[in-house]
Amino acid sequence: MSSATWRSVFTYNKYAQITARALRQSLKEEQRVAAEKRGLTALKYQYWEDGKGGEQVFLNPEQEQGPPKKSAAV
């Protein structure tokens, strides 16, 4: 059996997604949270007319955050 038998089951993108998730889950809590934050993406687009850019529109806007949480130490 070859090492590429996964190709008959799913695509390379799915394989990469599975391995990335497994790697992130194996990290300690602090490193795992940092890795998950790096995985978030922001996508925006902008219409251009006559050499001038219009308003930038986010396709997946960031969640609005309320006031910062207070620490238990305060």
PEURHU-V299797 format. One record per residue. N is the residue number from 1. PHI is phi in radians with two decimals (* if undefined). PSI is psi as a letter, one per 30 degrees, with the letter a starting at -180 (none if undefined). Layout:
N,PHI,PSI / N,PHI,PSI
//
This chain:
1,*,k / 2,-1.48,l / 3,-1.35,f / 4,-1.85,g / 5,-1.20,f / 6,-1.09,f / 7,-1.09,f / 8,-1.42,f / 9,-1.78,e / 10,-2.65,l / 11,-1.37,l / 12,-1.09,e / 13,-1.06,e / 14,-1.15,e / 15,-1.03,e / 16,-1.12,e / 17,-1.13,e / 18,-1.13,e / 19,-1.19,e / 20,-1.13,e / 21,-1.11,e / 22,-1.11,e / 23,-1.14,e / 24,-1.07,e / 25,-1.22,f / 26,-1.47,f / 27,-1.38,l / 28,-1.19,l / 29,-0.92,e / 30,-1.10,e / 31,-1.22,e / 32,-1.14,e / 33,-1.10,e / 34,-1.10,e / 35,-1.18,e / 36,-1.16,e / 37,-1.13,e / 38,-1.18,f / 39,-1.37,f / 40,-1.32,k / 41,-2.18,l / 42,-2.07,k / 43,-2.11,k / 44,-2.42,l / 45,-2.37,l / 46,-2.65,k / 47,-1.49,k / 48,-2.04,k / 49,-2.40,k / 50,0.94,h / 51,1.36,g / 52,-2.12,k / 53,-1.44,k / 54,-1.53,a / 55,-1.22,k / 56,-1.48,k / 57,-2.05,k / 58,-1.43,k / 59,-1.40,e / 60,-2.29,i / 61,-1.08,k / 62,-1.17,k / 63,-1.19,k / 64,-1.26,k / 65,-1.80,k / 66,-1.35,a / 67,-1.09,l / 68,-1.06,k / 69,-1.25,k / 70,-1.44,k / 71,-1.31,k / 72,-1.22,f / 73,-1.40,f / 74,-1.54,none
//
